[in-house]
Amino acid sequence: MVATFAVVDDDRASQRMLADILNAKGDVIAEFSSGQEALKFFESGRRVDVCFIDLLMPDISGIEVVEKALPLHPTTLFVMVSQVEAKTLLANAYAVGIEFFIHKPINRNEIMAVTDRVLEKHRLRSTLEQIEKSLAEVRFPGVARTAETNEQTLKKRFQLIFADLGILGETGVRELQAIILHFKDREDELSNLPLRLIYDAIAATEEEIQSIEQRIRRIIKQALGNIALRGLEDFYDEYFERYASKYFDFSEVRERVLELRQKRTSTARINIRKFLIALYTDVFHIN
């Protein structure tokens, strides 16, 4: 199978040079000049075998892109290319999961050598996964045919929903996930309990309840802003249509769209319970 690549670099000359080199090793199927463009690509569900990405870009950094994209596509390998030599930034890049850090100016031989190494790692990982799958089928023939455990399936559902809402990796999503999992098979309680008791169900201490409430309110408001922005740009945007009225009161969405249009600070209220019920429904696929 031909290897697939993506190139992310706000410098058009570097982007073109990388793509030309990588096309000798496979197919460059995506090129982006900003981190946001690359992130939308990964959040849409598309993937590549290897992504070469610049560290510093005008909108969001390569580190931020890798941090948010890797949980969605754990088999994609990331190689960072940059003029930056600061040890702290390099350490941060490796901490979020990159495979290699290449310093600019771009050297064709170095790019080719690194590409060979990451593709070999990709091939070995795929082989190992196939071996593990074969062994599992021998040991547990009934269980192994299930592609994923329930836990893995639920984790992926959370990740996809949070990615669609533009809040994947943000502070507060952990609490949202914890609440939904805590009330599994107890939707009536999630619908009827006072919100404070819902927060209390995942709080370690009484003092933590207020912090959880603030984080959840903040993250839902952020999600509202993201969805409203999509509606502002395109009223028929698929994410806007999918989430606007299901996760939020539509009056809230309309108010936030108007605020964005007029560049006003948000005063829109949010219906936390409606958001929680919608998230619960989507995660557990209740029709």
C-alpha positions as CSV (number, residue, x, y, z in Angstrom):
1,M,0.0,0.0,0.0
2,V,1.3,3.5,-0.9
3,A,2.2,5.7,2.1
4,T,0.1,8.8,2.5
5,F,1.4,12.2,3.7
6,A,0.2,15.6,4.8
7,V,2.3,18.8,4.9
8,V,1.5,21.7,7.1
9,D,3.7,24.9,6.8
10,D,2.7,28.5,6.5
11,D,5.8,29.1,4.3
12,R,4.7,28.2,0.8
13,A,8.2,27.5,-0.4
14,S,8.9,25.1,2.4
15,Q,5.5,23.4,2.0
16,R,6.1,22.9,-1.7
17,M,9.7,21.6,-1.2
18,L,8.5,19.1,1.4
19,A,5.7,17.9,-0.8
20,D,8.0,17.4,-3.7
21,I,10.4,15.3,-1.6
22,L,7.7,13.2,0.0
23,N,5.9,12.4,-3.3
24,A,9.0,10.3,-4.0
25,K,8.1,8.1,-1.0
26,G,4.3,8.0,-1.5
27,D,1.4,10.4,-2.0
28,V,1.0,13.8,-0.5
29,I,-2.8,13.9,-0.3
30,A,-3.1,17.2,1.8
31,E,-1.2,20.4,2.1
32,F,-2.1,23.2,4.5
33,S,-0.8,26.7,5.2
34,S,-2.2,27.0,8.7
35,G,-2.7,24.9,11.8
36,Q,-6.5,25.4,11.8
37,E,-6.8,24.0,8.3
38,A,-4.9,20.9,9.3
39,L,-6.9,20.4,12.4
40,K,-10.2,20.6,10.5
41,F,-8.8,17.9,8.2
42,F,-8.1,15.6,11.1
43,E,-11.3,16.4,12.9
44,S,-13.3,15.6,9.7
45,G,-12.2,11.9,10.1
46,R,-9.6,11.9,7.3
47,R,-6.1,10.6,8.1
48,V,-2.7,10.1,6.7
49,D,0.2,7.8,7.6
50,V,2.7,10.6,8.3
51,C,2.2,14.3,8.8
52,F,5.1,16.8,8.5
53,I,4.2,19.9,10.4
54,D,5.8,23.3,11.1
55,L,6.1,24.3,14.8
56,L,5.3,28.0,14.7
57,M,2.4,29.2,12.6
58,P,0.3,32.4,12.7
59,D,-2.9,30.8,14.1
60,I,-2.1,27.8,16.2
61,S,1.2,26.0,16.8
62,G,2.1,22.6,15.4
63,I,2.3,21.4,19.0
64,E,-1.4,22.3,19.5
65,V,-2.4,20.5,16.2
66,V,-0.6,17.3,17.2
67,E,-2.0,17.4,20.7
68,K,-5.6,17.6,19.4
69,A,-5.2,15.4,16.3
70,L,-3.2,12.5,17.7
71,P,-6.1,11.2,20.0
72,L,-8.3,11.1,17.0
73,H,-5.8,9.3,14.8
74,P,-3.3,7.5,17.0
75,T,-1.8,5.6,14.1
76,T,-0.7,8.8,12.3
77,L,3.0,9.7,12.9
78,F,4.0,13.3,13.2
79,V,7.3,14.9,12.2
80,M,7.9,18.5,13.2
81,V,10.0,20.8,11.0
82,S,11.1,24.2,12.3
83,Q,13.9,26.8,12.6
84,V,13.2,26.9,16.3
85,E,16.0,25.5,18.5
86,A,14.6,26.3,22.0
87,K,15.0,23.2,24.1
88,T,11.8,23.8,26.0
89,L,9.7,23.9,22.8
90,L,11.5,20.8,21.5
91,A,10.7,19.0,24.7
92,N,7.1,20.1,24.5
93,A,6.9,18.8,20.9
94,Y,8.2,15.3,21.9
95,A,5.9,15.3,24.9
96,V,2.7,15.6,22.8
97,G,3.8,12.7,20.6
98,I,5.9,13.7,17.6
99,E,8.4,11.1,16.2
100,F,11.2,13.4,15.0
101,F,12.1,17.1,15.0
102,I,13.9,18.3,11.9
103,H,15.6,21.7,11.8
104,K,15.3,24.0,8.9
105,P,16.6,24.8,6.3
106,I,15.1,21.7,4.7
107,N,17.7,19.1,3.6
108,R,16.4,16.6,1.1
109,N,18.6,13.7,2.3
110,E,17.6,14.2,5.9
111,I,13.9,14.3,5.0
112,M,14.3,11.1,3.0
113,A,16.1,9.4,5.8
114,V,13.6,10.4,8.5
115,T,10.7,9.4,6.2
116,D,12.2,5.9,5.8
117,R,12.5,5.6,9.6
118,V,8.9,6.7,10.4
119,L,7.4,4.5,7.6
120,E,9.4,1.5,8.9
121,K,7.9,2.2,12.4
122,H,4.4,2.5,10.8
123,R,4.9,-0.8,9.0
124,L,6.2,-2.6,12.2
125,R,3.3,-1.2,14.2
126,S,0.8,-2.5,11.7
127,T,2.5,-5.9,11.6
128,L,2.5,-6.1,15.4
129,E,-1.2,-5.2,15.6
130,Q,-2.0,-7.9,13.1
131,I,0.0,-10.5,15.1
132,E,-1.8,-9.5,18.3
133,K,-5.2,-9.7,16.6
134,S,-4.4,-13.2,15.3
135,L,-3.2,-14.3,18.7
136,A,-6.4,-12.9,20.3
137,E,-8.5,-14.8,17.8
138,V,-6.8,-18.0,18.8
139,R,-7.1,-17.5,22.5
140,F,-10.5,-15.8,22.7
141,P,-12.3,-16.6,19.4
142,G,-15.6,-15.3,20.6
143,V,-14.4,-12.1,22.1
144,A,-11.7,-11.2,19.6
145,R,-14.1,-10.7,16.8
146,T,-15.4,-7.6,18.5
147,A,-13.4,-4.7,16.9
148,E,-13.2,-2.7,20.1
149,T,-14.1,-3.0,23.8
150,N,-17.0,-1.0,25.1
151,E,-14.6,1.3,26.8
152,Q,-12.7,2.1,23.6
153,T,-15.9,2.6,21.7
154,L,-17.2,5.1,24.2
155,K,-13.8,6.9,24.3
156,K,-13.9,7.4,20.6
157,R,-17.5,8.7,20.7
158,F,-16.6,11.3,23.2
159,Q,-13.5,12.3,21.2
160,L,-15.5,12.7,18.0
161,I,-18.3,14.7,19.6
162,F,-15.8,17.0,21.5
163,A,-13.8,17.4,18.3
164,D,-17.0,18.4,16.4
165,L,-17.8,21.0,19.1
166,G,-14.2,22.3,19.0
167,I,-13.5,21.5,22.6
168,L,-11.4,18.4,22.4
169,G,-8.5,18.6,24.8
170,E,-9.9,21.7,26.6
171,T,-10.3,22.1,30.3
172,G,-13.7,20.8,31.4
173,V,-14.2,17.9,28.9
174,R,-12.9,15.4,31.5
175,E,-15.6,16.4,33.9
176,L,-18.3,16.2,31.1
177,Q,-17.1,12.7,30.3
178,A,-17.0,11.7,33.9
179,I,-20.6,12.8,34.5
180,I,-22.0,11.0,31.4
181,L,-20.2,7.7,32.4
182,H,-21.3,8.0,36.0
183,F,-24.9,8.2,35.0
184,K,-24.8,5.4,32.5
185,D,-28.2,3.6,32.6
186,R,-29.5,6.3,34.9
187,E,-30.7,8.9,32.5
188,D,-33.7,9.8,34.7
189,E,-31.4,11.0,37.4
190,L,-29.4,13.0,34.9
191,S,-32.6,14.6,33.8
192,N,-34.1,15.3,37.2
193,L,-31.4,15.7,39.8
194,P,-30.4,19.3,40.7
195,L,-27.2,20.2,38.9
196,R,-25.3,20.5,42.2
197,L,-26.0,16.9,43.0
198,I,-24.8,15.9,39.5
199,Y,-21.6,17.7,40.1
200,D,-21.3,16.2,43.5
201,A,-21.4,12.7,42.0
202,I,-17.9,13.2,40.5
203,A,-16.5,15.6,43.1
204,A,-13.8,14.4,45.5
205,T,-14.6,17.1,48.0
206,E,-17.4,19.6,48.8
207,E,-15.1,22.4,47.8
208,E,-14.6,20.9,44.4
209,I,-18.2,21.2,43.3
210,Q,-18.0,24.9,42.6
211,S,-14.9,24.4,40.5
212,I,-16.5,21.6,38.5
213,E,-19.6,23.8,37.9
214,Q,-17.4,26.7,36.6
215,R,-15.3,24.4,34.3
216,I,-18.4,22.8,32.8
217,R,-20.2,26.1,32.3
218,R,-17.1,27.5,30.7
219,I,-16.6,24.6,28.3
220,I,-20.2,24.5,27.2
221,K,-20.1,28.2,26.6
222,Q,-17.0,27.7,24.5
223,A,-18.8,24.9,22.5
224,L,-21.7,27.3,22.0
225,G,-19.4,29.9,20.6
226,N,-17.8,27.5,18.2
227,I,-21.1,26.2,16.9
228,A,-22.4,29.7,16.6
229,L,-19.3,30.7,14.6
230,R,-20.0,27.9,12.1
231,G,-23.6,29.2,11.7
232,L,-22.3,32.7,11.2
233,E,-20.0,31.5,8.4
234,D,-22.5,29.1,6.8
235,F,-26.0,28.5,8.1
236,Y,-26.1,25.1,6.4
237,D,-22.8,24.0,7.9
238,E,-23.2,20.3,8.8
239,Y,-21.9,20.8,12.4
240,F,-24.2,23.7,12.9
241,E,-27.2,21.7,11.8
242,R,-26.2,18.7,13.8
243,Y,-25.5,20.4,17.1
244,A,-27.1,23.9,17.3
245,S,-30.7,22.9,18.3
246,K,-29.8,19.5,19.9
247,Y,-27.2,20.7,22.4
248,F,-28.4,24.2,22.9
249,D,-31.6,26.2,23.1
250,F,-31.8,27.7,19.7
251,S,-32.4,31.1,21.1
252,E,-29.0,30.9,22.8
253,V,-27.4,30.0,19.5
254,R,-29.2,32.9,17.7
255,E,-28.1,35.3,20.3
256,R,-24.5,34.2,20.1
257,V,-24.5,34.5,16.3
258,L,-25.8,38.1,16.6
259,E,-23.1,38.8,19.2
260,L,-20.4,37.4,16.9
261,R,-21.8,39.4,14.0
262,Q,-21.7,42.6,16.0
263,K,-18.4,41.7,17.7
264,R,-20.0,41.9,21.1
265,T,-19.0,40.1,24.3
266,S,-21.1,37.0,24.9
267,T,-24.0,37.4,27.3
268,A,-25.9,34.3,26.0
269,R,-27.2,32.0,28.6
270,I,-26.6,28.3,28.4
271,N,-28.8,25.3,29.2
272,I,-26.4,23.0,30.9
273,R,-28.8,20.2,31.5
274,K,-29.9,20.1,27.8
275,F,-26.2,19.8,26.8
276,L,-25.7,16.9,29.2
277,I,-28.7,15.0,28.0
278,A,-27.8,15.5,24.3
279,L,-24.2,14.3,25.1
280,Y,-25.5,11.3,27.0
281,T,-27.8,10.4,24.1
282,D,-25.1,10.7,21.4
283,V,-22.5,8.7,23.4
284,F,-24.9,5.8,24.2
285,H,-26.6,6.0,20.8
286,I,-30.1,6.2,22.1
287,N,-32.6,6.9,19.4
